[in-house]
């Protein structure tokens, strides 16, 4: 089978298409033929070693000193089951599935083995592979932090980085909970962010977000644009901050800060839960959630997808297709209008 290996740390030139044997599932695993996967900010950070502040010194011990210990990146994928382990009872050959294997990665390949106890969910025919592949990373992260912060109906929410895969998911899911959503993005993205449900759009190019009044019950920092202190200044007493993309220092300080104003800070990695992924599938079928697709790129052009992520201008998810998939503009995914510079 074809896989893409990250052979060293550096630019997208370190990515190579290689041949590997098709893996054989263990007793509790299924073998999935991958039809679509994504290049996320996590994939880009591992390949480039562009880490949030404070995490740089930890990157090589965690991921590998001279090159990634797991060279096949990719944490989410959609496809169909082509083989099952002898102890598997919940899945059968032919089932269409979406999976999120998180730190185990390995989705940038034609075939992927995944344990059925992991984040693996069956897909209905109404969701195509491109749409499905864009569901897990942003959507489950958003659900985790919404749960951790306890969003209530009628609260005011500020989403910083609203045009990314996590931010665009937070906008939709917070609005679905009955919140008043203020979304921070560039002015060029304002129209389609409103289309996703934002009540108010704040253009960071013309507005100093850090200088806004402390008017929000909940602040979601999804891109690392503001540090913890700035995010807390925007939060009312008794409010909450979701520090999704913060630096190491802010994550450590989050344990001890905020008590005087009774501000709760949720930080750290998000859970990978199959019931969250199932909820996203159901809401997509119902039309209550639409994963945002920045672009769809052939698998062989994965370096171009990495470069798009590295530009810090992507909007939603960048999906890789391993063969012809349905046009996501005809499905429940959302395609933002083209950028006009």
URKA-V251798 format. One record per residue. N is the residue number from 1. RES is the residue in one letter. SS is DSSP state (helix for helix, strand for strand, loop for the rest). OMEGA is omega in whole degrees, -180 to 180 (* if undefined). NEAR is the number of other C-alpha atoms within 10 Angstrom. Layout:
n->[N/N]
res->[RES/RES]
ss->[SS/SS]
omega->[OMEGA/OMEGA]
near->[NEAR/NEAR]
This chain:
n->[1/2/3/4/5/6/7/8/9/10/11/12/13/14/15/16/17/18/19/20/21/22/23/24/25/26/27/28/29/30/31/32/33/34/35/36/37/38/39/40/41/42/43/44/45/46/47/48/49/50/51/52/53/54/55/56/57/58/59/60/61/62/63/64/65/66/67/68/69/70/71/72/73/74/75/76/77/78/79/80/81/82/83/84/85/86/87/88/89/90/91/92/93/94/95/96/97/98/99/100/101/102/103/104/105/106/107/108/109/110/111/112/113/114/115/116/117/118/119/120/121/122/123/124/125/126/127/128/129/130/131/132/133/134/135/136/137/138/139/140/141/142/143/144/145/146/147/148/149/150/151/152/153/154/155/156/157/158/159/160/161/162/163/164/165/166/167/168/169/170/171/172/173/174/175/176/177/178/179/180/181/182/183/184/185/186/187/188/189/190/191/192/193/194/195/196/197/198/199/200/201/202/203/204/205/206/207/208/209/210/211/212/213/214/215/216/217/218/219/220/221/222/223/224/225/226/227/228/229/230/231/232/233/234/235/236/237/238/239/240/241/242/243/244/245/246/247/248/249/250/251/252/253/254/255/256/257/258/259/260/261/262/263/264/265/266/267/268/269/270/271/272/273/274/275/276/277/278/279/280/281/282/283/284/285/286/287/288/289/290/291/292/293/294/295/296/297/298/299/300/301/302/303/304/305/306/307/308/309/310/311/312/313/314/315/316/317/318/319/320/321/322/323/324/325/326/327/328/329/330/331/332/333/334/335/336/337/338/339/340/341]
res->[X/X/X/X/X/X/X/X/X/X/X/X/X/X/X/X/X/X/X/X/X/X/X/X/X/X/X/X/X/X/X/X/X/X/X/X/X/X/X/X/X/X/X/X/X/X/X/X/X/X/X/X/X/X/X/X/X/X/X/X/X/X/X/X/X/X/X/X/X/X/X/X/X/X/X/X/X/X/X/X/X/X/X/X/X/X/X/X/X/X/X/X/X/X/X/X/X/X/X/X/X/X/X/X/X/X/X/X/X/X/X/X/X/X/X/X/X/X/X/X/X/X/X/X/X/X/X/X/X/X/X/X/X/X/X/X/X/X/X/X/X/X/X/X/X/X/X/X/X/X/X/X/X/X/X/X/X/X/X/X/X/X/X/X/X/X/X/X/X/X/X/X/X/X/X/X/X/X/X/X/X/X/X/X/X/X/X/X/X/X/X/X/X/X/X/X/X/X/X/X/X/X/X/X/X/X/X/X/X/X/X/X/X/X/X/X/X/X/X/X/X/X/X/X/X/X/X/X/X/X/X/X/X/X/X/X/X/X/X/X/X/X/X/X/X/X/X/X/X/X/X/X/X/X/X/X/X/X/X/X/X/X/X/X/X/X/X/X/X/X/X/X/X/X/X/X/X/X/X/X/X/X/X/X/X/X/X/X/X/X/X/X/X/X/X/X/X/X/X/X/X/X/X/X/X/X/X/X/X/X/X/X/X/X/X/X/X/X/X/X/X/X/X/X/X/X/X/X/X/X/X/X/X/X/X/X/X/X/X/X/X]
ss->[loop/strand/strand/strand/strand/strand/loop/loop/loop/loop/loop/helix/helix/helix/strand/strand/strand/strand/strand/loop/loop/loop/loop/loop/loop/loop/loop/loop/strand/strand/strand/strand/strand/strand/strand/strand/strand/strand/strand/loop/helix/helix/helix/helix/helix/helix/helix/helix/loop/loop/loop/loop/loop/loop/loop/helix/helix/helix/helix/helix/helix/helix/helix/loop/loop/loop/loop/loop/loop/loop/loop/loop/loop/loop/loop/strand/strand/strand/strand/strand/strand/strand/strand/strand/loop/loop/loop/loop/loop/loop/loop/loop/loop/loop/loop/strand/strand/strand/strand/strand/loop/helix/helix/helix/loop/loop/loop/loop/strand/loop/strand/strand/strand/strand/strand/loop/loop/loop/strand/strand/strand/strand/loop/loop/loop/loop/loop/loop/helix/helix/helix/helix/helix/loop/loop/helix/helix/helix/helix/helix/helix/helix/helix/helix/helix/helix/helix/helix/helix/loop/loop/loop/loop/loop/loop/strand/strand/strand/strand/strand/loop/loop/loop/strand/helix/helix/helix/helix/helix/helix/helix/helix/helix/helix/helix/helix/loop/loop/loop/strand/strand/strand/strand/strand/strand/loop/helix/helix/helix/helix/helix/helix/helix/helix/helix/loop/loop/loop/loop/strand/strand/strand/strand/loop/loop/loop/loop/loop/helix/helix/helix/loop/loop/loop/loop/strand/strand/strand/strand/strand/strand/loop/loop/loop/loop/loop/loop/helix/helix/helix/helix/helix/helix/loop/strand/strand/strand/strand/strand/strand/strand/strand/strand/loop/loop/loop/loop/helix/helix/helix/helix/helix/helix/loop/loop/loop/loop/loop/loop/loop/loop/loop/loop/strand/strand/strand/strand/loop/loop/loop/loop/loop/loop/helix/helix/helix/helix/helix/helix/helix/helix/helix/helix/helix/helix/helix/loop/loop/loop/loop/loop/strand/strand/strand/strand/strand/strand/strand/helix/helix/helix/helix/helix/helix/helix/helix/helix/helix/helix/helix/loop/loop/loop/loop/loop/strand/strand/strand/strand/strand/strand/loop/loop/loop/loop/loop/loop/helix/helix/helix/loop/loop/loop/strand/strand/loop/loop/loop/loop/loop/loop]
omega->[175/171/171/180/171/-169/180/172/179/-178/-180/178/-179/-179/-178/172/-178/176/175/174/174/-178/179/-178/174/-173/-175/-180/169/175/-177/168/-175/176/179/176/-178/165/-177/175/177/177/-180/-179/180/-178/-174/-172/174/-173/173/-178/177/-178/-176/-178/-178/-170/-176/176/-178/-171/-177/-172/-177/178/-179/178/171/-173/179/-177/179/-175/-176/-177/173/180/178/179/179/177/-180/174/-172/180/-178/179/-174/-179/178/179/-179/177/171/-173/168/-176/177/-175/171/-175/176/177/179/-177/177/-176/180/179/-177/173/179/178/-176/176/179/-177/-174/-173/177/-179/171/-178/-176/178/-180/-174/-179/178/-177/-178/-178/-177/-162/-169/-179/-175/-179/175/178/-180/179/-176/172/178/-178/-178/175/180/179/179/177/-180/178/-176/173/-180/179/-173/-172/-177/178/-178/178/-177/-180/175/179/179/-176/-175/176/177/178/178/179/180/169/-170/171/-174/178/178/175/-178/-178/179/-172/-175/-176/173/173/179/178/176/-180/178/-177/177/-180/-179/-178/179/-180/-178/175/-175/-178/-178/178/179/177/-173/-172/175/-175/178/175/176/-173/-174/-179/180/179/174/-175/-179/179/-180/180/179/179/-172/176/173/-178/-179/-177/175/173/-177/-172/-176/-177/176/-177/-179/179/179/177/180/-177/-180/-171/-172/173/-175/-177/180/179/177/178/179/174/-178/178/-177/178/175/174/-173/180/-180/174/179/177/179/179/177/-179/-179/176/177/-179/-177/-179/-179/179/176/-177/-180/176/-177/177/-170/175/-177/-178/-179/-176/178/178/178/177/-179/178/176/-179/177/-178/-180/-177/-180/-175/-174/171/-173/174/177/-180/169/-174/176/178/177/-176/176/178/-180/-176/177/179/177/177/177/-179/176/176/-178/*]
near->[12/17/22/24/20/24/18/19/21/16/15/19/14/15/20/17/16/12/12/13/9/15/12/15/18/16/13/16/22/27/23/29/23/26/24/32/33/30/26/25/21/19/19/23/17/21/24/18/20/17/17/15/14/14/14/14/11/11/17/17/12/10/17/16/12/11/17/22/15/15/22/22/27/24/24/29/34/32/29/22/22/15/18/24/19/12/11/15/10/8/19/15/13/13/16/23/22/29/30/27/22/20/13/13/18/24/29/28/27/22/25/24/23/23/18/20/10/15/21/25/22/19/21/14/9/10/19/23/29/30/29/28/31/31/31/32/26/21/26/26/24/28/22/19/23/20/11/17/18/11/20/14/13/13/17/22/27/29/27/27/24/31/30/24/29/29/29/30/28/31/31/25/23/25/23/14/14/14/22/22/25/23/29/26/21/17/14/14/19/19/13/15/24/17/12/20/19/26/16/15/21/20/17/16/11/9/11/10/18/17/10/13/11/15/16/24/23/31/26/28/25/25/21/16/15/17/17/23/14/14/25/25/17/22/24/19/19/14/24/26/28/25/26/22/21/23/19/16/14/18/20/13/13/21/13/10/17/20/13/8/13/13/20/22/25/22/19/16/12/17/13/19/18/19/13/20/24/19/16/24/25/15/14/21/18/11/11/15/25/26/28/27/25/24/18/19/20/15/25/16/11/23/19/15/26/24/16/18/22/18/9/11/13/20/23/25/32/27/28/25/24/20/12/11/14/13/13/20/12/9/17/21/23/20/18/19/11/10/9/5/4]
